[in-house]
Amino acid sequence: MRGQFLHNSVCVERLARQFRSVGAHVELEVPVRCSASTRFIDLLALRGNQRIAVEVELDGRRLATDFEKAATIAASELWLVVAQARVAGKVRRKLARRVSHPTGCRICVLTLGQALQRVTDCFPLSVKLNANEKQHTNQPR
């Protein structure tokens, strides 16, 4: 992967493991052709009709590029994952000032902990024990 230790090992790899644990197909460093150059999405998670593009941002300087990549692959959601709550606030303020966002793409700014929890919330694990029992999920009742 292209980033440094915090970006790759702490954030991207943990998110990939979490997505895989709920049955999502995960692709890392997905090449996307944007504006006459090839860019890379940190993580693309696919499950059912959901296409979640995940970009780990340590400072929030690349939002326009992140939007372009998400729009190019027709992501249903773009998760901007940051390591600290302070950076999440900075990114949210930048988003509030932006005029254009990817059409049809929900944007979430999350800390790593929030993103890990959201994976579980968005993709409840379904387990069918056998043919005689009802299907159970981990969704709250």
N, C-alpha and C positions, 0 to 999 in steps of 0.2 A: 504494500500500500504506500501511498505517496506522502502521507502526513508524518508527524513526529509521534513520540511515545504516547503522550496524553491523548492526542487525536485518535490514533489507531488502537492501541492496546487498551486504554482505559474506556474510551467512549464507543468507537465503532465496533470493536470486537464484542464488547458486552451487549450492545444492542442487537448485534447479529445473533448471539446466543439466545437472547430473550425472544426474538422473533421466531427463531427455529424451534424453541421450546413450546410454542403454541401452534406449530404446524405451518408456519409461513415459509414460502420459498424466499431465500435471501440471495441477492447478488451484491458483491462488493466492487467498488470502483467501476461503475458502469459508464462506458464511454458514450457521450452524447455530442452530436455535431451541432454547434451553436455559433452563429455569427462568423462563419468561415474558419472556425477552429474547433478542435475537439476538447471538450471539458469532461470532467468525471463527477458522477454523483457518488457520494460516499457509500451509501447503502440504499438499495431498492428492495422493499419487502412486498411480496405478492401473496395474497390469499383471497380466494373468492374474487369478487369484483373490486377489491381494494388494491391500489397501487400507491404505496407510500414511499416517497422520496425523502431520505433522511440526509441532512447536511449538518455536520458537526462544525460549529463556528466558535472559535475561541475568542473572537473579538467583534464579529458582526460587520466586517468591512465588505463582504462579498454578496450582499443581499440581491443586488440586481442580477448577478450571474446565477445565483441559486434559483431565482424566479424564472429566468430564461430556461434553465435546464429542466425544471419541473414542468413548465409549459410544453417544452419540446417533446417530452415523453408522455404527456397527458396524465400526469400524476393526479390521483384523487385527493391526496394530501401532501403537503410539504411540511416536514418537521425540521425546525431549526433548533438543534440541540446544542446547549451551551453548558460549560462546566460550572458556572457560578450564577447565582441569582442576580448579582449585580450586572453581569453581562446580559442576562435575560431582559432586565429592565431597559438597558441601553438599546437592545435590538427591538424591543416593543416600541420604544419611542421613535426609532428610525422608521419602523413600519407605519406608525401613525402619521408620519409626515409624508410618506410615499403616496403618489397618486396612482400608479399602475401596479397591479398585482396580477398573477396568473389567473386567467379566467377559468372558473369551474374547479379551482384548486383551493382547498381549505388550508390555511397556514396556521401552524401551531408553533409557538416559541416555548421551549421546555428545557428545564435543567435535566441533567442526565437521570437523576432519580425520578423525576416526573415522567420522563420518556419511558423508562423501564416499567413504571406502573401503568402507563397508558397502553403499552403493548398488551398487557394482561387484560386491561379493561376493554380494549377494542377487539381483541381476538380471544373470546372465551374458548377454552379448550373443551372440545366435545369428545366424549368417550362413550362408545357403545360397548357394553360389557358382553352381551351375547344376544342371540336372536329373540329370547323370551323377555328381556328386560327393556325398560324405556331408556332412551338416551339421556344421559346426565351431562350437565355443563357446570363450570365453575362460576357461573353468574350468581350474584347475590339474589336472595329471594325477597 
